[in-house]
Amino acid sequence: MWFPGTQAPLWHARGTLVRGVRVLDSWVLGMRVLSMRVLAVLVSGAPVLGRWVPGRRRMPGRRLRGAGVPVLIAAGSLLVVAAGSPPTGGASPSPAGAAPPAMALLVPPQTGLAPSADPAGGSSPSPAPVRKLLPADVLVVSGHPLPAGTAAKVRGVPGVRAAEPVDAARVRVNGSLAAVLGVDPSAFRRFAAKPTAMNTALWSSVANGAIAVSYTMGREAKLPAGSQVEVAGQYLQTLQVGGLGTVGIPGVDAVVSDATARSLGFPAGNAIVVSAPGARLSTLKSRIKAAVPRTAAVELLVTPAPRTVGGTQVTAGSATTGALLGPAQVVAFLNAALSRVGMPYVWGAAGPTAFDCSGLVQWSFAQAGIAMPRVAADQARTGPAIPVSQLQPGDLLFYHFDPTAPGYISHVAIYLGKGLMLQAPQPGQNVEVVPVDLGSGFAGAVAVSPAVAAAVAGNLLG
């Protein structure tokens, strides 16, 4: 999966925020984004807990007790951690061992992926074919189910072509936190990256009760198609991995059917994916905000095209600009990253003794007092793109290796200078220093602005 290169870049002195022309592929500037941060709140009187609740192994369908309900924000948008959350619809908690009401609507997945039943009109065992793909431009999401009719109001906003309700939560998949969407496969697949959208077998498996995981998660967390995983939301279930397919919204690790999501305790219909190709994004966001409850967050899933003002590159629709890393910040960041050399790669890990690629970047910047988003695709938005000829130590290098979503950034490395980079490569390997790779998977480089990074992360340190 990794192909180290040897080409050494040339150095040039930094001046303003912009050091040269953009070199990231055009799709990077319009990438889907979904970064997350923890918001310390109390839900139903329970303290927020961002970790797994220890205890003995439970059988599928058993309710998990004792966990709080972390609410996570996607640069202003919410994803609810379903583990230990109150049942949706105001229902009282099930007694220990009792199946949640939604279980009556779902046949637990069996070997061979037996179809699930959903009399409420949700997922179908035979998803409809894709007629036309649509970009996912906006996410509306709330910590609770959205009122009936909200999606219809959003569809009525000028410029909106489609608005699809989904269930959004972060849950444990084989013990690792993952952002999961509960969807109607027939309606949602048109929003996915083309190779994933066209994979009818994958969406049929989702409709039949399986979980489809992203290419990166499947490969690096060792979850091949056909394997069994424990998914721990409010209730614990064992699901079969129906296939690997990245939907193209960075930060979303997996999808299940809406029926399966509700059997896991996801809040029903707490999010809406909106497509409005060609709409003016700032105006679109304002109009959607006016159409949804004030408690719901509205987040753009695409990055507006950069423009140049007085020699400084800024993002249209954003007031956030700022200087690049200072010398002391670069030293602290690189020293922290180099101190992790030799530590193991673990998918989903963000330190201090195990890392995945973006986790290493986030942790190392945190040691320098700089907030960074968690996923590589969001980290690519933390400053201006720069040409290879102007690389300097502390810049970030980005790569795409995902055949199920070719435009998805799936790897990040740290430029050290003198043609070397530091990375957390893949499972079975350790954090390492290698020659810079400028091969076919190279997507471009970014010079980090702490102010922009903090805005993308949505969480200022300190």
N, C-alpha and C positions, 0 to 999 in steps of 0.2 A: 504493500500500500504506500510505502514511502520511498522516494527516489532522490536521495541527496545529490545536490549539484555542487559545482566547484567555482562558478563564476564570481569573482570578487567585484563589488560595486565601487564606484568612485565617490569620494566624500566632497561635499560642498558646505560652506558655512550657512547656518540658518540665518534668515532675516525675518521676514514677516511670517504670518501664519501659513501662507502658501509658499512652497519651495519649488514648485514646478507644475507641469501639466498633470492632469489626472491620468493614472495608468490602470486603475481598477477597471475591469470589464464593465460595460454599460449596465449589465444586470445587477452589479453590486450596488449601483446608485439607486436602484429601484427595488432592492431586496425586501422581503417580508421580515418583520422584526417582532420579536416577542421576548423582551428581557424581563427578569423578575427580581423582586426584592421582598423581604419580609416586612410586614407592617405590624408592629407590636400593638395588638388590640385584644380586648376581651370579647369573646363570643359566648352568649348564654351563660355568663358567669365563669367560664372555664379559662384558665390561663393558657396563653399561647405556647405551644410546644412545637418545635420544628424538628423533632426527632422521633424515631420509632419507639413505640411503647413496648418495653420488654415483657416477656411472658411466654407461656408455653404455646406450642403450635396449636392452631385452631383449625377446625374443619371448615370447608367452604360453606359460605352462607351464615357463619356465626358473626355476630356483631362484635366489633372491637371497642372495648370500653376503656376509659381512663385517659384518652388523649384529648388535648385541646384542639382548637381549630385555627391554625395559622391562616391568615388571609394574605395572599401574595399579590403584589402589584406589578403589572407589566408596563413599566414606564408611565404609570398612571392607570393602567388597566388591571383588573383583578382576576386572579385565579384562586379558587378556594381549595385548600387542602381538605379532602373529604375524610381523611382518616379521623375517626372519632367525632365527626360532625353530627349535629342533630338531624334526624330524618327530615326530608323535604316535605312541604305541605303542612307543617305544624303537627305532624304525627308524633305521638309519644314514643320514646325509645322502646325497642323490642326487648323483652326479657332475654336473659342469656340463653343462647341456643335456639331462639326463635328466628325463623326466616323473616326478612323484611317483606312488606306487602308486595313490592315489585317482583319478588322471587316467584310469586304465583303467575306472573306473566312471562316468565323466562324459563325455558328448559336449559338447565346447566349444560355447558358445552361438554360433549363426550368425544371420544376418539372417533375421527371421521367427521367431526363438526356437524352434529345433528342440528337441523334448523331450529331457531327459537321462535316462539309465538309471541306476538305483540298485538293483542286485540285493540289497543289504544291507537293503532294506526301509525306506529313508528317504523322501525326497520323492516325490510323485506328480505327473505332468503335469496331472492334473485334481483340484485340491484339493476336499475334501468341503465341502458347504455349511455355513454357520454355523447351529447350532441355538440356542445360547444364549451370550451374551457373558459373560465372567468378568473381574473386576478382577484385575490383577497386584498382589499384596500384598507378596510377599517375593521376594528374589533370593538364591539360593545360588550361589556362584561360587568357583572354585579356579584356581590357576595351572596345573593339570594335569588331565587327564581324571578325573572322579569314578569311584570304584569301581562295578562293576556292582551293581545292586540299590539304589543310593542313592536314586533317584527313588521306588522302591517303598516304602522306609522313610519317606520324606517324605510320601507319600500316606497312610500309616498314622497320621500324627500327627492327634490329635483336632482337628476344625475345618477340616482341609484338604480342599478340594473337588477340586482338580486340581494336579498337579505335572508340568510339561512340561520335559524335558531340552532344552537348547539348547547351541550352541557360541558362545562369547563372545570377541571379540578387538577390538583397535584396529589398523587397517591404514591404508595410504595409498590414498585414492581420488582419482585425478588429482593426486597429490602432496600432498593435504591429509589429515591424520590424521582418521579417523572411527571411531566406535564401531559395530561391526557385529555382528549376531547371525546365526548359522546355524541355521535352523529347519526343521521339517517344516511346510510351509504349511497343510496340512489341520488340524493340531492347534494350531498357534500363533496362527492368525488370530483365534481367539475371545478372545485377551488384548488385542488391539489396540483403538484407539479406534473407535467404531462406524462412521463413514464409511469408514475404512480397512478394517475387518474385513469389511464388506459388499461391498467391491470385488473381485469374483471374478476379473476380468480381471487385476488386479494380482497376486493370489496365484498365478494360473495362470502368469503370466510368471516369477515367482520359482521355481516348481516346474520350469519349463522352462530354468532356468539364468541368468535375468536377476537384476539387483539392483534392489530397490525402495528409493528414498531418501526421506528425510523431505521434507515440503513445503518447509520452510525451506532445507534443503540444496539441493534441486532448483532452487528459484527463485533463491537467492542465489549458489550456486556454478555456476549456468548449466548444469544437467544436465537438460534436458527429456527426457520419455519418448521412447524410440527412439534416444537418443544413445548413443555408445560411451564407456566409461570404462575406465581402467587401474586395476586393483585389485591392490595389492602387499602380499601377506601374506608367507609364507615363499616362496611362488611368485607369479609375476606372471601375471595373466590380463587379457584384455580382455573386459568384460561389457557387455551392453546394459542400459540403464536401462528397466526394465519399467513403471515408473510412479512417481508421487509419492504417498506415503502415510505420515503420521506414526503410529507405533504407540502413542504416548501415554505412553511411558516416557522422560522427559527425559534427554538424554544419549545415547540410542540414535539414531544417524543413518541407519542403513540395515539391511536384512535381505537375506539370500540363503538359498538352500536349504542344508540340512545337507550335501548332497553337494558343492555348490559351495564351501562353507566348508572342507571337508576337502581339497578340491583346492587351496585357497589356503594350507593348512598350519595351519588353526585346530586347537587342541586339541579332540579329539572329546568331546562331552558333559561339558564342564567347568563347566557352569552349569545351574541349574534355576529356572524361573519358577513361583512358587507362588501359587495363589489360595485364599483362606480367608475369604470374605465373612462378616462378623459375628463373627469370632474376636477375642478380646482380644489385641491386637498384642504386648504385652510377653510374655505367656505363650506365644503362638504362636512368637515368635522363640526363646525359651529351649528349647522342645520341639524345634524344628527343629535348633537347634545340637546337641542331644543325639543327633540321628538322623544327622548327617553327620560326615565326618572332621573332626578338630580343625583341620586345615590349611585347611579351607574356611571362607569368610566368609559370614555370613548378614546380609542388609541389608533393612530394611523399605523398601518402595517407596511407602508412603503415610505421610503425616504425621499422627500422632495429633491429635485435636481439642484445641485449647488450653483451659485452665481458668484460673481466677483464684484466687490464693492471697495473701491479705493485700494486695490491690490491685495485685499484680504478675502479669502474664500469663506462664504457663509452659506447656510442652508436656507433656502426659501421657505418662509413660513415659520422660521425659528429665530428667536431673539438671542440665542446662545452662541457667543463667540468667545475666544479667549486665546491666551498665549499657549505655546507648546511647552513641553516639559523643560524645566530649568536644569542646569548642570547637577545641582544637589539631588533633585528628584531622580534624574537618570542614574546617578551613582547608587542611590538607595534601592531603586527598582532592580537594577542589574545585580547588585550584590545579593539581594534577596533571592532572585531567580537562580543565580549560580550556587547559592547555598543548598539548593534542592537537587543538584546533580547527583545521580545515583539512586534517587528515590523512585518507587515503582509507579507505573501508569495504572490507574484504576478508573474505569469509565464512571463519570459522575462525581469524582472526588475533587475537592478543592483545597487540599492541604489539611494540616501542615506536613504530613508525612507521605501522602499519596495524592496523585493528581491526574486529571486528564488535561488535554492541551489548553483549553480555555480556563480551566480551574487554576492551572499554574500561572497564567497571565494575571488573572484576577487576584490571586493570593499575593503574588509578588508586588503588584501595584499597591495593594492594601498596606504592605509593610512600608511603603513610601508615603502613606497617607493619602492615596489617590483612589477614589471609588471607580470601579470598572463594572460593566455589565457581565453577566455570567457566561453567555454563549458567544462563540466565535463570530457568528454573523452580526451580533450587536457590537462586538468589539471592533468590527470593521467600520463602524459609524462614529468612532470616537475622535476623529480628526481628519484633516485633509489627506486625500490620496497623493502619493508622491512617486516620481520616477525612480527607478533603481539607481540611477546615477547620483541621486541625492540622499541615499540611505545613510542614516547615522545611528550609532548605538542607542537602543531603546525604542526604535521603530518596530512596528509589528508587520509580519509577513503572513499573507493569507493564501489558502489553497482550497480547491474543490476536487473531490474524488468520488462523489456520490452518483452512481449511475441511475438511481431512481429519482434524482432531482439535480440535474447537471449544473444548475445555476446556484446551488446551495453551498455556502462556505462551510466546509467540514473540518478545517484544520487551521491552527494559528501557531506561529513560532515567533521568537524574539530575536531581533537582529543584534548581534554583539559587536560587530565591526570586523574588519579584515577578512571579509568573506565567510564569517562563521555565524551560526544561529543556534539558539538553545530551544529545545522543544521537549514536550512529553509526547512520545511518538505513538504508541499503540500497546494493547495488552501484551504482556510477556516481556516488555522492554522497560527501561528506566529513563528518567529524565537525562538528557544527553546534550552534548555540544557536537554539532556536525557542520559540514560545509553548507552554505546557502543553496537551496534548491530553486532554480529558475526554470524548471521543466514545464511540461504541458499542463500540470496541475496548478501552476502558480497563477493566482488571481490578482495579485497586486500588493502594495504596501501602504501603510498609513502611519503618519506622524501623530502621536497622541496629544490632544489638548485636554488637560485635567478638567477644565470647565465643561467641555463638551462631553467628556466621558462621564462626569457626574450627572449631567442632564440625561444622558442615555440610560445610565444605571438607575436614575430616579432616587438615589440614596446618597446624600453627601456624608462622607465619613466625619465623625466627631461631632 
